[in-house]
Amino acid sequence: CKNNLKQIGLAMHNYHDTHRVFPPGWVQGTSTGTVNWGWSTYILPFVDQAPLYNTLSPNGTAMAGASGNLIKLISVYTCPSDPGAVQNGS
């Protein structure tokens, strides 16, 4: 768990170094039916999840191909020792 927290912290700082601001806590969709995004989405490229980030396209309006990825398990956001956490997609 400590390593995952460290990776999230580093991702936040790398986001800040790139954008000169920390990621937003929450961004509401621009119209009815759009998805709301949080900080965990915006740091995906900095936790080795750039392809997923590009599929989700949080800065755009298109959701093409994203719906199946909305439930994707991202290992850095789960504690490996948590017996209740879903591991390896099971």
PDB file of N, CA, C and O in Angstrom:
ATOM      1  N   CYS A   1       0.819  -1.197   0.000  1.00  0.00           N
ATOM      2  CA  CYS A   1       0.000   0.000   0.000  1.00  0.00           C
ATOM      3  C   CYS A   1       0.863   1.261   0.000  1.00  0.00           C
ATOM      4  O   CYS A   1       0.550   2.241  -0.677  1.00  0.00           O
ATOM      5  N   LYS A   2       1.950   1.223   0.767  1.00  0.00           N
ATOM      6  CA  LYS A   2       2.799   2.420   0.847  1.00  0.00           C
ATOM      7  C   LYS A   2       3.367   2.783  -0.515  1.00  0.00           C
ATOM      8  O   LYS A   2       3.438   3.960  -0.869  1.00  0.00           O
ATOM      9  N   ASN A   3       3.772   1.774  -1.279  1.00  0.00           N
ATOM     10  CA  ASN A   3       4.326   2.054  -2.601  1.00  0.00           C
ATOM     11  C   ASN A   3       3.260   2.665  -3.513  1.00  0.00           C
ATOM     12  O   ASN A   3       3.558   3.581  -4.278  1.00  0.00           O
ATOM     13  N   ASN A   4       2.029   2.170  -3.440  1.00  0.00           N
ATOM     14  CA  ASN A   4       0.957   2.739  -4.258  1.00  0.00           C
ATOM     15  C   ASN A   4       0.703   4.196  -3.892  1.00  0.00           C
ATOM     16  O   ASN A   4       0.521   5.039  -4.771  1.00  0.00           O
ATOM     17  N   LEU A   5       0.690   4.494  -2.587  1.00  0.00           N
ATOM     18  CA  LEU A   5       0.507   5.881  -2.157  1.00  0.00           C
ATOM     19  C   LEU A   5       1.647   6.765  -2.641  1.00  0.00           C
ATOM     20  O   LEU A   5       1.434   7.915  -3.026  1.00  0.00           O
ATOM     21  N   LYS A   6       2.851   6.225  -2.619  1.00  0.00           N
ATOM     22  CA  LYS A   6       4.008   6.973  -3.122  1.00  0.00           C
ATOM     23  C   LYS A   6       3.842   7.249  -4.614  1.00  0.00           C
ATOM     24  O   LYS A   6       4.113   8.359  -5.072  1.00  0.00           O
ATOM     25  N   GLN A   7       3.398   6.247  -5.374  1.00  0.00           N
ATOM     26  CA  GLN A   7       3.209   6.412  -6.815  1.00  0.00           C
ATOM     27  C   GLN A   7       2.124   7.451  -7.110  1.00  0.00           C
ATOM     28  O   GLN A   7       2.259   8.242  -8.044  1.00  0.00           O
ATOM     29  N   ILE A   8       1.053   7.449  -6.319  1.00  0.00           N
ATOM     30  CA  ILE A   8      -0.007   8.444  -6.498  1.00  0.00           C
ATOM     31  C   ILE A   8       0.526   9.839  -6.178  1.00  0.00           C
ATOM     32  O   ILE A   8       0.237  10.794  -6.898  1.00  0.00           O
ATOM     33  N   GLY A   9       1.300   9.958  -5.107  1.00  0.00           N
ATOM     34  CA  GLY A   9       1.901  11.245  -4.757  1.00  0.00           C
ATOM     35  C   GLY A   9       2.829  11.757  -5.842  1.00  0.00           C
ATOM     36  O   GLY A   9       2.795  12.937  -6.189  1.00  0.00           O
ATOM     37  N   LEU A  10       3.655  10.874  -6.378  1.00  0.00           N
ATOM     38  CA  LEU A  10       4.554  11.263  -7.471  1.00  0.00           C
ATOM     39  C   LEU A  10       3.763  11.666  -8.709  1.00  0.00           C
ATOM     40  O   LEU A  10       4.123  12.620  -9.398  1.00  0.00           O
ATOM     41  N   ALA A  11       2.693  10.944  -8.987  1.00  0.00           N
ATOM     42  CA  ALA A  11       1.858  11.274 -10.145  1.00  0.00           C
ATOM     43  C   ALA A  11       1.234  12.658  -9.983  1.00  0.00           C
ATOM     44  O   ALA A  11       1.152  13.423 -10.943  1.00  0.00           O
ATOM     45  N   MET A  12       0.796  12.975  -8.770  1.00  0.00           N
ATOM     46  CA  MET A  12       0.228  14.303  -8.508  1.00  0.00           C
ATOM     47  C   MET A  12       1.264  15.392  -8.765  1.00  0.00           C
ATOM     48  O   MET A  12       0.959  16.413  -9.380  1.00  0.00           O
ATOM     49  N   HIS A  13       2.478  15.172  -8.297  1.00  0.00           N
ATOM     50  CA  HIS A  13       3.534  16.167  -8.500  1.00  0.00           C
ATOM     51  C   HIS A  13       3.942  16.253  -9.964  1.00  0.00           C
ATOM     52  O   HIS A  13       4.233  17.344 -10.455  1.00  0.00           O
ATOM     53  N   ASN A  14       3.969  15.135 -10.665  1.00  0.00           N
ATOM     54  CA  ASN A  14       4.283  15.173 -12.092  1.00  0.00           C
ATOM     55  C   ASN A  14       3.189  15.894 -12.873  1.00  0.00           C
ATOM     56  O   ASN A  14       3.479  16.630 -13.816  1.00  0.00           O
ATOM     57  N   TYR A  15       1.942  15.683 -12.484  1.00  0.00           N
ATOM     58  CA  TYR A  15       0.836  16.426 -13.097  1.00  0.00           C
ATOM     59  C   TYR A  15       1.056  17.925 -12.870  1.00  0.00           C
ATOM     60  O   TYR A  15       0.923  18.733 -13.789  1.00  0.00           O
ATOM     61  N   HIS A  16       1.397  18.275 -11.628  1.00  0.00           N
ATOM     62  CA  HIS A  16       1.640  19.682 -11.292  1.00  0.00           C
ATOM     63  C   HIS A  16       2.798  20.253 -12.103  1.00  0.00           C
ATOM     64  O   HIS A  16       2.710  21.377 -12.599  1.00  0.00           O
ATOM     65  N   ASP A  17       3.870  19.500 -12.242  1.00  0.00           N
ATOM     66  CA  ASP A  17       5.014  19.971 -13.022  1.00  0.00           C
ATOM     67  C   ASP A  17       4.628  20.211 -14.479  1.00  0.00           C
ATOM     68  O   ASP A  17       5.143  21.130 -15.116  1.00  0.00           O
ATOM     69  N   THR A  18       3.731  19.392 -15.001  1.00  0.00           N
ATOM     70  CA  THR A  18       3.309  19.512 -16.394  1.00  0.00           C
ATOM     71  C   THR A  18       2.306  20.640 -16.599  1.00  0.00           C
ATOM     72  O   THR A  18       2.409  21.393 -17.567  1.00  0.00           O
ATOM     73  N   HIS A  19       1.335  20.764 -15.693  1.00  0.00           N
ATOM     74  CA  HIS A  19       0.215  21.690 -15.886  1.00  0.00           C
ATOM     75  C   HIS A  19       0.269  22.936 -15.001  1.00  0.00           C
ATOM     76  O   HIS A  19      -0.576  23.823 -15.125  1.00  0.00           O
ATOM     77  N   ARG A  20       1.250  23.005 -14.119  1.00  0.00           N
ATOM     78  CA  ARG A  20       1.445  24.138 -13.204  1.00  0.00           C
ATOM     79  C   ARG A  20       0.289  24.303 -12.213  1.00  0.00           C
ATOM     80  O   ARG A  20       0.098  25.381 -11.650  1.00  0.00           O
ATOM     81  N   VAL A  21      -0.461  23.255 -12.008  1.00  0.00           N
ATOM     82  CA  VAL A  21      -1.571  23.231 -11.056  1.00  0.00           C
ATOM     83  C   VAL A  21      -1.825  21.765 -10.714  1.00  0.00           C
ATOM     84  O   VAL A  21      -1.564  20.881 -11.529  1.00  0.00           O
ATOM     85  N   PHE A  22      -2.332  21.508  -9.508  1.00  0.00           N
ATOM     86  CA  PHE A  22      -2.689  20.136  -9.169  1.00  0.00           C
ATOM     87  C   PHE A  22      -3.983  19.765  -9.893  1.00  0.00           C
ATOM     88  O   PHE A  22      -4.752  20.651 -10.266  1.00  0.00           O
ATOM     89  N   PRO A  23      -4.232  18.481 -10.095  1.00  0.00           N
ATOM     90  CA  PRO A  23      -5.452  18.093 -10.812  1.00  0.00           C
ATOM     91  C   PRO A  23      -6.697  18.494 -10.024  1.00  0.00           C
ATOM     92  O   PRO A  23      -6.668  18.563  -8.796  1.00  0.00           O
ATOM     93  N   PRO A  24      -7.780  18.755 -10.736  1.00  0.00           N
ATOM     94  CA  PRO A  24      -9.012  19.135 -10.048  1.00  0.00           C
ATOM     95  C   PRO A  24      -9.558  17.970  -9.231  1.00  0.00           C
ATOM     96  O   PRO A  24      -9.389  16.808  -9.601  1.00  0.00           O
ATOM     97  N   GLY A  25     -10.205  18.287  -8.132  1.00  0.00           N
ATOM     98  CA  GLY A  25     -10.819  17.241  -7.329  1.00  0.00           C
ATOM     99  C   GLY A  25     -11.985  16.596  -8.057  1.00  0.00           C
ATOM    100  O   GLY A  25     -12.224  15.395  -7.934  1.00  0.00           O
ATOM    101  N   TRP A  26     -12.708  17.410  -8.817  1.00  0.00           N
ATOM    102  CA  TRP A  26     -13.893  16.921  -9.515  1.00  0.00           C
ATOM    103  C   TRP A  26     -14.226  17.882 -10.636  1.00  0.00           C
ATOM    104  O   TRP A  26     -14.178  19.097 -10.443  1.00  0.00           O
ATOM    105  N   VAL A  27     -14.562  17.364 -11.803  1.00  0.00           N
ATOM    106  CA  VAL A  27     -14.982  18.189 -12.930  1.00  0.00           C
ATOM    107  C   VAL A  27     -16.317  17.647 -13.403  1.00  0.00           C
ATOM    108  O   VAL A  27     -16.416  16.493 -13.820  1.00  0.00           O
ATOM    109  N   GLN A  28     -17.332  18.475 -13.336  1.00  0.00           N
ATOM    110  CA  GLN A  28     -18.660  18.048 -13.752  1.00  0.00           C
ATOM    111  C   GLN A  28     -18.750  18.037 -15.261  1.00  0.00           C
ATOM    112  O   GLN A  28     -18.151  18.876 -15.934  1.00  0.00           O
ATOM    113  N   GLY A  29     -19.500  17.081 -15.793  1.00  0.00           N
ATOM    114  CA  GLY A  29     -19.734  17.018 -17.229  1.00  0.00           C
ATOM    115  C   GLY A  29     -20.395  18.294 -17.721  1.00  0.00           C
ATOM    116  O   GLY A  29     -21.051  18.997 -16.952  1.00  0.00           O
ATOM    117  N   THR A  30     -20.225  18.589 -18.987  1.00  0.00           N
ATOM    118  CA  THR A  30     -20.718  19.851 -19.538  1.00  0.00           C
ATOM    119  C   THR A  30     -22.184  19.804 -19.937  1.00  0.00           C
ATOM    120  O   THR A  30     -22.800  20.854 -20.126  1.00  0.00           O
ATOM    121  N   SER A  31     -22.753  18.624 -20.070  1.00  0.00           N
ATOM    122  CA  SER A  31     -24.162  18.529 -20.442  1.00  0.00           C
ATOM    123  C   SER A  31     -24.757  17.252 -19.859  1.00  0.00           C
ATOM    124  O   SER A  31     -24.041  16.403 -19.329  1.00  0.00           O
ATOM    125  N   THR A  32     -26.043  17.134 -19.962  1.00  0.00           N
ATOM    126  CA  THR A  32     -26.724  15.950 -19.448  1.00  0.00           C
ATOM    127  C   THR A  32     -26.194  14.703 -20.148  1.00  0.00           C
ATOM    128  O   THR A  32     -26.049  14.676 -21.370  1.00  0.00           O
ATOM    129  N   GLY A  33     -25.915  13.698 -19.374  1.00  0.00           N
ATOM    130  CA  GLY A  33     -25.433  12.444 -19.936  1.00  0.00           C
ATOM    131  C   GLY A  33     -23.928  12.345 -20.054  1.00  0.00           C
ATOM    132  O   GLY A  33     -23.418  11.306 -20.473  1.00  0.00           O
ATOM    133  N   THR A  34     -23.202  13.388 -19.701  1.00  0.00           N
ATOM    134  CA  THR A  34     -21.748  13.307 -19.762  1.00  0.00           C
ATOM    135  C   THR A  34     -21.209  12.827 -18.428  1.00  0.00           C
ATOM    136  O   THR A  34     -21.882  12.911 -17.401  1.00  0.00           O
ATOM    137  N   VAL A  35     -20.018  12.337 -18.458  1.00  0.00           N
ATOM    138  CA  VAL A  35     -19.392  11.751 -17.277  1.00  0.00           C
ATOM    139  C   VAL A  35     -18.677  12.820 -16.471  1.00  0.00           C
ATOM    140  O   VAL A  35     -18.119  13.764 -17.031  1.00  0.00           O
ATOM    141  N   ASN A  36     -18.698  12.668 -15.160  1.00  0.00           N
ATOM    142  CA  ASN A  36     -17.940  13.543 -14.271  1.00  0.00           C
ATOM    143  C   ASN A  36     -16.599  12.882 -13.983  1.00  0.00           C
ATOM    144  O   ASN A  36     -16.538  11.670 -13.777  1.00  0.00           O
ATOM    145  N   TRP A  37     -15.540  13.653 -13.966  1.00  0.00           N
ATOM    146  CA  TRP A  37     -14.198  13.109 -13.771  1.00  0.00           C
ATOM    147  C   TRP A  37     -13.581  13.658 -12.497  1.00  0.00           C
ATOM    148  O   TRP A  37     -13.852  14.793 -12.107  1.00  0.00           O
ATOM    149  N   GLY A  38     -12.752  12.852 -11.850  1.00  0.00           N
ATOM    150  CA  GLY A  38     -12.038  13.268 -10.653  1.00  0.00           C
ATOM    151  C   GLY A  38     -10.538  13.230 -10.866  1.00  0.00           C
ATOM    152  O   GLY A  38     -10.055  12.868 -11.939  1.00  0.00           O
ATOM    153  N   TRP A  39      -9.808  13.611  -9.826  1.00  0.00           N
ATOM    154  CA  TRP A  39      -8.350  13.688  -9.894  1.00  0.00           C
ATOM    155  C   TRP A  39      -7.731  12.367 -10.329  1.00  0.00           C
ATOM    156  O   TRP A  39      -6.718  12.358 -11.028  1.00  0.00           O
ATOM    157  N   SER A  40      -8.328  11.259  -9.923  1.00  0.00           N
ATOM    158  CA  SER A  40      -7.740   9.955 -10.249  1.00  0.00           C
ATOM    159  C   SER A  40      -7.732   9.694 -11.749  1.00  0.00           C
ATOM    160  O   SER A  40      -6.901   8.932 -12.242  1.00  0.00           O
ATOM    161  N   THR A  41      -8.650  10.319 -12.475  1.00  0.00           N
ATOM    162  CA  THR A  41      -8.656  10.199 -13.932  1.00  0.00           C
ATOM    163  C   THR A  41      -7.548  11.046 -14.538  1.00  0.00           C
ATOM    164  O   THR A  41      -6.850  10.608 -15.452  1.00  0.00           O
ATOM    165  N   TYR A  42      -7.392  12.248 -14.030  1.00  0.00           N
ATOM    166  CA  TYR A  42      -6.433  13.180 -14.618  1.00  0.00           C
ATOM    167  C   TYR A  42      -4.978  12.779 -14.401  1.00  0.00           C
ATOM    168  O   TYR A  42      -4.104  13.225 -15.145  1.00  0.00           O
ATOM    169  N   ILE A  43      -4.703  11.950 -13.401  1.00  0.00           N
ATOM    170  CA  ILE A  43      -3.311  11.526 -13.200  1.00  0.00           C
ATOM    171  C   ILE A  43      -3.011  10.179 -13.858  1.00  0.00           C
ATOM    172  O   ILE A  43      -1.906   9.658 -13.709  1.00  0.00           O
ATOM    173  N   LEU A  44      -3.973   9.607 -14.582  1.00  0.00           N
ATOM    174  CA  LEU A  44      -3.738   8.317 -15.234  1.00  0.00           C
ATOM    175  C   LEU A  44      -2.465   8.288 -16.087  1.00  0.00           C
ATOM    176  O   LEU A  44      -1.717   7.313 -16.008  1.00  0.00           O
ATOM    177  N   PRO A  45      -2.186   9.321 -16.901  1.00  0.00           N
ATOM    178  CA  PRO A  45      -0.957   9.261 -17.700  1.00  0.00           C
ATOM    179  C   PRO A  45       0.311   9.195 -16.845  1.00  0.00           C
ATOM    180  O   PRO A  45       1.359   8.756 -17.319  1.00  0.00           O
ATOM    181  N   PHE A  46       0.215   9.623 -15.606  1.00  0.00           N
ATOM    182  CA  PHE A  46       1.379   9.668 -14.727  1.00  0.00           C
ATOM    183  C   PHE A  46       1.503   8.420 -13.852  1.00  0.00           C
ATOM    184  O   PHE A  46       2.442   8.300 -13.066  1.00  0.00           O
ATOM    185  N   VAL A  47       0.548   7.488 -13.990  1.00  0.00           N
ATOM    186  CA  VAL A  47       0.643   6.187 -13.316  1.00  0.00           C
ATOM    187  C   VAL A  47       0.646   5.075 -14.368  1.00  0.00           C
ATOM    188  O   VAL A  47       0.098   3.993 -14.152  1.00  0.00           O
ATOM    189  N   ASP A  48       1.266   5.362 -15.494  1.00  0.00           N
ATOM    190  CA  ASP A  48       1.422   4.403 -16.597  1.00  0.00           C
ATOM    191  C   ASP A  48       0.096   3.917 -17.159  1.00  0.00           C
ATOM    192  O   ASP A  48      -0.032   2.750 -17.531  1.00  0.00           O
ATOM    193  N   GLN A  49      -0.883   4.794 -17.223  1.00  0.00           N
ATOM    194  CA  GLN A  49      -2.193   4.448 -17.775  1.00  0.00           C
ATOM    195  C   GLN A  49      -2.611   5.432 -18.870  1.00  0.00           C
ATOM    196  O   GLN A  49      -3.793   5.751 -19.000  1.00  0.00           O
ATOM    197  N   ALA A  50      -1.640   5.913 -19.661  1.00  0.00           N
ATOM    198  CA  ALA A  50      -1.946   6.878 -20.721  1.00  0.00           C
ATOM    199  C   ALA A  50      -2.930   6.330 -21.753  1.00  0.00           C
ATOM    200  O   ALA A  50      -3.821   7.069 -22.171  1.00  0.00           O
ATOM    201  N   PRO A  51      -2.813   5.064 -22.188  1.00  0.00           N
ATOM    202  CA  PRO A  51      -3.800   4.563 -23.156  1.00  0.00           C
ATOM    203  C   PRO A  51      -5.235   4.602 -22.611  1.00  0.00           C
ATOM    204  O   PRO A  51      -6.166   4.937 -23.342  1.00  0.00           O
ATOM    205  N   LEU A  52      -5.408   4.263 -21.343  1.00  0.00           N
ATOM    206  CA  LEU A  52      -6.736   4.327 -20.734  1.00  0.00           C
ATOM    207  C   LEU A  52      -7.217   5.774 -20.677  1.00  0.00           C
ATOM    208  O   LEU A  52      -8.373   6.053 -20.997  1.00  0.00           O
ATOM    209  N   TYR A  53      -6.351   6.687 -20.278  1.00  0.00           N
ATOM    210  CA  TYR A  53      -6.692   8.109 -20.225  1.00  0.00           C
ATOM    211  C   TYR A  53      -7.141   8.595 -21.601  1.00  0.00           C
ATOM    212  O   TYR A  53      -8.141   9.304 -21.713  1.00  0.00           O
ATOM    213  N   ASN A  54      -6.411   8.219 -22.639  1.00  0.00           N
ATOM    214  CA  ASN A  54      -6.753   8.647 -23.993  1.00  0.00           C
ATOM    215  C   ASN A  54      -8.092   8.074 -24.442  1.00  0.00           C
ATOM    216  O   ASN A  54      -8.834   8.735 -25.170  1.00  0.00           O
ATOM    217  N   THR A  55      -8.409   6.852 -24.018  1.00  0.00           N
ATOM    218  CA  THR A  55      -9.692   6.247 -24.357  1.00  0.00           C
ATOM    219  C   THR A  55     -10.834   6.980 -23.669  1.00  0.00           C
ATOM    220  O   THR A  55     -11.883   7.214 -24.269  1.00  0.00           O
ATOM    221  N   LEU A  56     -10.626   7.341 -22.409  1.00  0.00           N
ATOM    222  CA  LEU A  56     -11.673   8.032 -21.651  1.00  0.00           C
ATOM    223  C   LEU A  56     -11.888   9.453 -22.141  1.00  0.00           C
ATOM    224  O   LEU A  56     -13.011   9.955 -22.106  1.00  0.00           O
ATOM    225  N   SER A  57     -10.830  10.107 -22.594  1.00  0.00           N
ATOM    226  CA  SER A  57     -10.889  11.470 -23.122  1.00  0.00           C
ATOM    227  C   SER A  57     -11.608  12.434 -22.175  1.00  0.00           C
ATOM    228  O   SER A  57     -12.619  13.023 -22.557  1.00  0.00           O
ATOM    229  N   PRO A  58     -11.102  12.606 -20.942  1.00  0.00           N
ATOM    230  CA  PRO A  58     -11.805  13.459 -19.981  1.00  0.00           C
ATOM    231  C   PRO A  58     -11.862  14.937 -20.353  1.00  0.00           C
ATOM    232  O   PRO A  58     -12.702  15.666 -19.826  1.00  0.00           O
ATOM    233  N   ASN A  59     -10.998  15.389 -21.238  1.00  0.00           N
ATOM    234  CA  ASN A  59     -11.030  16.795 -21.640  1.00  0.00           C
ATOM    235  C   ASN A  59     -11.880  17.022 -22.878  1.00  0.00           C
ATOM    236  O   ASN A  59     -12.050  18.157 -23.323  1.00  0.00           O
ATOM    237  N   GLY A  60     -12.415  15.940 -23.434  1.00  0.00           N
ATOM    238  CA  GLY A  60     -13.259  16.055 -24.615  1.00  0.00           C
ATOM    239  C   GLY A  60     -14.695  15.714 -24.286  1.00  0.00           C
ATOM    240  O   GLY A  60     -15.052  15.525 -23.124  1.00  0.00           O
ATOM    241  N   THR A  61     -15.510  15.637 -25.315  1.00  0.00           N
ATOM    242  CA  THR A  61     -16.916  15.311 -25.106  1.00  0.00           C
ATOM    243  C   THR A  61     -17.242  13.902 -25.568  1.00  0.00           C
ATOM    244  O   THR A  61     -18.296  13.369 -25.221  1.00  0.00           O
ATOM    245  N   ALA A  62     -16.365  13.296 -26.336  1.00  0.00           N
ATOM    246  CA  ALA A  62     -16.642  11.962 -26.871  1.00  0.00           C
ATOM    247  C   ALA A  62     -16.425  10.894 -25.810  1.00  0.00           C
ATOM    248  O   ALA A  62     -15.470  10.956 -25.036  1.00  0.00           O
ATOM    249  N   MET A  63     -17.310   9.927 -25.784  1.00  0.00           N
ATOM    250  CA  MET A  63     -17.169   8.797 -24.875  1.00  0.00           C
ATOM    251  C   MET A  63     -17.027   7.502 -25.660  1.00  0.00           C
ATOM    252  O   MET A  63     -17.160   6.420 -25.089  1.00  0.00           O
ATOM    253  N   ALA A  64     -16.762   7.591 -26.944  1.00  0.00           N
ATOM    254  CA  ALA A  64     -16.667   6.402 -27.781  1.00  0.00           C
ATOM    255  C   ALA A  64     -15.643   5.434 -27.225  1.00  0.00           C
ATOM    256  O   ALA A  64     -14.485   5.794 -27.015  1.00  0.00           O
ATOM    257  N   GLY A  65     -16.068   4.217 -26.990  1.00  0.00           N
ATOM    258  CA  GLY A  65     -15.166   3.178 -26.512  1.00  0.00           C
ATOM    259  C   GLY A  65     -14.815   3.260 -25.049  1.00  0.00           C
ATOM    260  O   GLY A  65     -14.046   2.433 -24.559  1.00  0.00           O
ATOM    261  N   ALA A  66     -15.350   4.225 -24.336  1.00  0.00           N
ATOM    262  CA  ALA A  66     -14.931   4.414 -22.950  1.00  0.00           C
ATOM    263  C   ALA A  66     -15.742   3.613 -21.944  1.00  0.00           C
ATOM    264  O   ALA A  66     -15.232   3.299 -20.869  1.00  0.00           O
ATOM    265  N   SER A  67     -16.977   3.275 -22.253  1.00  0.00           N
ATOM    266  CA  SER A  67     -17.860   2.701 -21.237  1.00  0.00           C
ATOM    267  C   SER A  67     -17.301   1.430 -20.601  1.00  0.00           C
ATOM    268  O   SER A  67     -17.418   1.259 -19.388  1.00  0.00           O
ATOM    269  N   GLY A  68     -16.705   0.548 -21.371  1.00  0.00           N
ATOM    270  CA  GLY A  68     -16.114  -0.661 -20.805  1.00  0.00           C
ATOM    271  C   GLY A  68     -14.913  -0.368 -19.939  1.00  0.00           C
ATOM    272  O   GLY A  68     -14.597  -1.138 -19.032  1.00  0.00           O
ATOM    273  N   ASN A  69     -14.242   0.727 -20.205  1.00  0.00           N
ATOM    274  CA  ASN A  69     -13.059   1.097 -19.434  1.00  0.00           C
ATOM    275  C   ASN A  69     -13.401   1.808 -18.129  1.00  0.00           C
ATOM    276  O   ASN A  69     -12.532   1.989 -17.275  1.00  0.00           O
ATOM    277  N   LEU A  70     -14.650   2.210 -17.970  1.00  0.00           N
ATOM    278  CA  LEU A  70     -15.033   2.914 -16.749  1.00  0.00           C
ATOM    279  C   LEU A  70     -14.974   2.011 -15.526  1.00  0.00           C
ATOM    280  O   LEU A  70     -14.911   2.502 -14.398  1.00  0.00           O
ATOM    281  N   ILE A  71     -14.995   0.703 -15.733  1.00  0.00           N
ATOM    282  CA  ILE A  71     -14.940  -0.236 -14.612  1.00  0.00           C
ATOM    283  C   ILE A  71     -13.589  -0.939 -14.526  1.00  0.00           C
ATOM    284  O   ILE A  71     -13.447  -1.907 -13.779  1.00  0.00           O
ATOM    285  N   LYS A  72     -12.610  -0.475 -15.265  1.00  0.00           N
ATOM    286  CA  LYS A  72     -11.286  -1.096 -15.287  1.00  0.00           C
ATOM    287  C   LYS A  72     -10.593  -0.940 -13.936  1.00  0.00           C
ATOM    288  O   LYS A  72     -10.555   0.150 -13.364  1.00  0.00           O
ATOM    289  N   LEU A  73     -10.051  -2.038 -13.440  1.00  0.00           N
ATOM    290  CA  LEU A  73      -9.287  -2.020 -12.198  1.00  0.00           C
ATOM    291  C   LEU A  73      -7.904  -1.439 -12.472  1.00  0.00           C
ATOM    292  O   LEU A  73      -7.205  -1.887 -13.381  1.00  0.00           O
ATOM    293  N   ILE A  74      -7.518  -0.459 -11.696  1.00  0.00           N
ATOM    294  CA  ILE A  74      -6.205   0.160 -11.829  1.00  0.00           C
ATOM    295  C   ILE A  74      -5.440  -0.173 -10.558  1.00  0.00           C
ATOM    296  O   ILE A  74      -5.796   0.278  -9.469  1.00  0.00           O
ATOM    297  N   SER A  75      -4.397  -0.957 -10.706  1.00  0.00           N
ATOM    298  CA  SER A  75      -3.721  -1.549  -9.553  1.00  0.00           C
ATOM    299  C   SER A  75      -3.184  -0.521  -8.563  1.00  0.00           C
ATOM    300  O   SER A  75      -3.166  -0.787  -7.362  1.00  0.00           O
ATOM    301  N   VAL A  76      -2.749   0.639  -9.032  1.00  0.00           N
ATOM    302  CA  VAL A  76      -2.179   1.629  -8.116  1.00  0.00           C
ATOM    303  C   VAL A  76      -3.240   2.191  -7.165  1.00  0.00           C
ATOM    304  O   VAL A  76      -2.900   2.745  -6.119  1.00  0.00           O
ATOM    305  N   TYR A  77      -4.515   2.052  -7.518  1.00  0.00           N
ATOM    306  CA  TYR A  77      -5.590   2.554  -6.670  1.00  0.00           C
ATOM    307  C   TYR A  77      -6.144   1.506  -5.706  1.00  0.00           C
ATOM    308  O   TYR A  77      -7.110   1.774  -4.992  1.00  0.00           O
ATOM    309  N   THR A  78      -5.551   0.330  -5.680  1.00  0.00           N
ATOM    310  CA  THR A  78      -5.974  -0.707  -4.736  1.00  0.00           C
ATOM    311  C   THR A  78      -4.773  -1.191  -3.941  1.00  0.00           C
ATOM    312  O   THR A  78      -3.648  -1.205  -4.441  1.00  0.00           O
ATOM    313  N   CYS A  79      -5.017  -1.580  -2.715  1.00  0.00           N
ATOM    314  CA  CYS A  79      -3.951  -2.104  -1.866  1.00  0.00           C
ATOM    315  C   CYS A  79      -3.798  -3.598  -2.141  1.00  0.00           C
ATOM    316  O   CYS A  79      -4.771  -4.341  -2.013  1.00  0.00           O
ATOM    317  N   PRO A  80      -2.611  -4.053  -2.513  1.00  0.00           N
ATOM    318  CA  PRO A  80      -2.413  -5.472  -2.826  1.00  0.00           C
ATOM    319  C   PRO A  80      -2.748  -6.406  -1.665  1.00  0.00           C
ATOM    320  O   PRO A  80      -3.103  -7.563  -1.891  1.00  0.00           O
ATOM    321  N   SER A  81      -2.642  -5.930  -0.442  1.00  0.00           N
ATOM    322  CA  SER A  81      -2.909  -6.796   0.703  1.00  0.00           C
ATOM    323  C   SER A  81      -4.368  -6.746   1.168  1.00  0.00           C
ATOM    324  O   SER A  81      -4.721  -7.415   2.139  1.00  0.00           O
ATOM    325  N   ASP A  82      -5.209  -5.977   0.503  1.00  0.00           N
ATOM    326  CA  ASP A  82      -6.617  -5.880   0.885  1.00  0.00           C
ATOM    327  C   ASP A  82      -7.360  -7.123   0.415  1.00  0.00           C
ATOM    328  O   ASP A  82      -7.500  -7.333  -0.790  1.00  0.00           O
ATOM    329  N   PRO A  83      -7.838  -7.951   1.339  1.00  0.00           N
ATOM    330  CA  PRO A  83      -8.516  -9.180   0.929  1.00  0.00           C
ATOM    331  C   PRO A  83      -9.845  -8.915   0.227  1.00  0.00           C
ATOM    332  O   PRO A  83     -10.352  -9.789  -0.476  1.00  0.00           O
ATOM    333  N   GLY A  84     -10.412  -7.737   0.403  1.00  0.00           N
ATOM    334  CA  GLY A  84     -11.676  -7.408  -0.238  1.00  0.00           C
ATOM    335  C   GLY A  84     -11.517  -6.774  -1.605  1.00  0.00           C
ATOM    336  O   GLY A  84     -12.501  -6.599  -2.323  1.00  0.00           O
ATOM    337  N   ALA A  85     -10.298  -6.427  -1.974  1.00  0.00           N
ATOM    338  CA  ALA A  85     -10.062  -5.779  -3.263  1.00  0.00           C
ATOM    339  C   ALA A  85     -10.086  -6.803  -4.383  1.00  0.00           C
ATOM    340  O   ALA A  85      -9.604  -7.925  -4.231  1.00  0.00           O
ATOM    341  N   VAL A  86     -10.649  -6.402  -5.495  1.00  0.00           N
ATOM    342  CA  VAL A  86     -10.643  -7.262  -6.669  1.00  0.00           C
ATOM    343  C   VAL A  86      -9.239  -7.240  -7.241  1.00  0.00           C
ATOM    344  O   VAL A  86      -8.688  -6.165  -7.478  1.00  0.00           O
ATOM    345  N   GLN A  87      -8.658  -8.387  -7.465  1.00  0.00           N
ATOM    346  CA  GLN A  87      -7.302  -8.472  -7.999  1.00  0.00           C
ATOM    347  C   GLN A  87      -7.313  -9.175  -9.350  1.00  0.00           C
ATOM    348  O   GLN A  87      -7.995 -10.185  -9.521  1.00  0.00           O
ATOM    349  N   ASN A  88      -6.571  -8.652 -10.295  1.00  0.00           N
ATOM    350  CA  ASN A  88      -6.398  -9.269 -11.608  1.00  0.00           C
ATOM    351  C   ASN A  88      -7.721  -9.547 -12.309  1.00  0.00           C
ATOM    352  O   ASN A  88      -7.869 -10.560 -12.992  1.00  0.00           O
ATOM    353  N   GLY A  89      -8.666  -8.658 -12.140  1.00  0.00           N
ATOM    354  CA  GLY A  89      -9.928  -8.770 -12.857  1.00  0.00           C
ATOM    355  C   GLY A  89     -10.851  -9.858 -12.364  1.00  0.00           C
ATOM    356  O   GLY A  89     -11.855 -10.141 -13.019  1.00  0.00           O
ATOM    357  N   SER A  90     -10.554 -10.486 -11.228  1.00  0.00           N
ATOM    358  CA  SER A  90     -11.440 -11.551 -10.738  1.00  0.00           C
ATOM    359  C   SER A  90     -12.164 -11.118  -9.483  1.00  0.00           C
ATOM    360  O   SER A  90     -12.952 -11.885  -8.929  1.00  0.00           O
TER     361      SER A  90
END
